[in-house]
């Protein structure tokens, strides 16, 4: 493997390009016409325009990405996150063209991308799963009967879902039909698949995820957990590692479950096994993301591993499995989005007039923007990931508060004020959080 095409944009494209440079590998950027002035285009060894601004005609077009790979002689493709990163067909197309897809096999992506099949696979591997339906629920009558049998509240979920779409919490039987029909309609519109399944609703859980790495030959390891409970409408806003709710015993049990799940599907590359953790300390499998995560930097900070380079080395056939895994210190990541928290987090594309990134000890920023950069309206609104690392959680929080105060970003509304408020909230400071924290304690 000598040349890697990055089938993505923004900060993750820059992140992969930097890893390639440090490993002595050539990089190829692809870009839409809206991203002509983007930094990933400037920093890559080669760059190819693949279409107009709209992602369905550029970043989501496998044929255009494959043409760019062939024209530049790329022998591998890193998909980043989002876009085609969890597309089994794209992984298969890469294999058909003898280009290495840096990630899991098409079969693994398809299995874990179908939430119902993923539950069955994890259950068979001995991973705890939330009590739920045995596969897809085919009718309203079947769904209602099952919900009545396990008792309310329940959660209706799209089998092909993600990002909170096609999900409905149902507190009692009177509302079941309405939520069932709306979940199916949203799933069909979002994923072209109306299949849904039903789970028992775990109330006020924490969202804990385990970073795993597999070699595609039935071997895997984990790099500890991340706390991802600070979210709004199932979209994460802040992540930290390790979780204040996880001790060594729980970490060992969750880690063993995550490894068992990854090994059961012969997982290759970086992935994340996500769990719900209830107030009694019981955890349940929620889903597996078959790609690198936005929040991977916090794991890198507390473990010292470069996860992108590890991904690439696995794809090159190297063995990376170590027995000296340990977590040191604490890291926090704030997602800086071009959104207005005062207007229901409405996206705010536009021109950045001033930009000055914070710095100093223990501060990292992954971003693709700069003063004068125009944020296009066509893509995700995240424009930076601000990460702080320190020996303790309290220190990492103080460092983040200082970094947020130093961050100058003018011209568009951002989530910086929201994060400043969050990091002063007494409940957050004490670690008393769950997945409904933002809605229940900050947006009232």
Secondary structure, DSSP 8 states (H G I E B T S, - for coil): --EEEE---HHHHHHHHHHHHHHT-EEEEEEEGGGTT-HHHHHSSEEEEEE-SSGGGTTT-HHHHHHHHHHHT--EEE--SSTTTT-HHHHHHHHHTT-EESS--HHHHHHHHSHHHHHHHHHHTT--B-SB-SS-B-SHHHHHHHHHHH-SSEEEEETT-BTTBT-EEE-SGGGHHHHHHHHHHHHHHHHS---EEEEE--TT-EEEEEEEEEESSS-EEEEEEEEEEEEETTEEEEEEES-TT--HHHHHHHHHHHHHHHHHTT-EEEEEEEEEE-TTS-EEEEEEE-S--TTHHHHHHHH---HHHHHHHHHTT-----S-----SEEEEEEEESEEGGGTTEE--EE--EEE---STTEEEEE---TT-EE-TTS--EEEEEEEEESSHHHHHHHHHHHHHH-EEESS--SHHHHHHHTT-HHHHHT---TTHHHHHT--
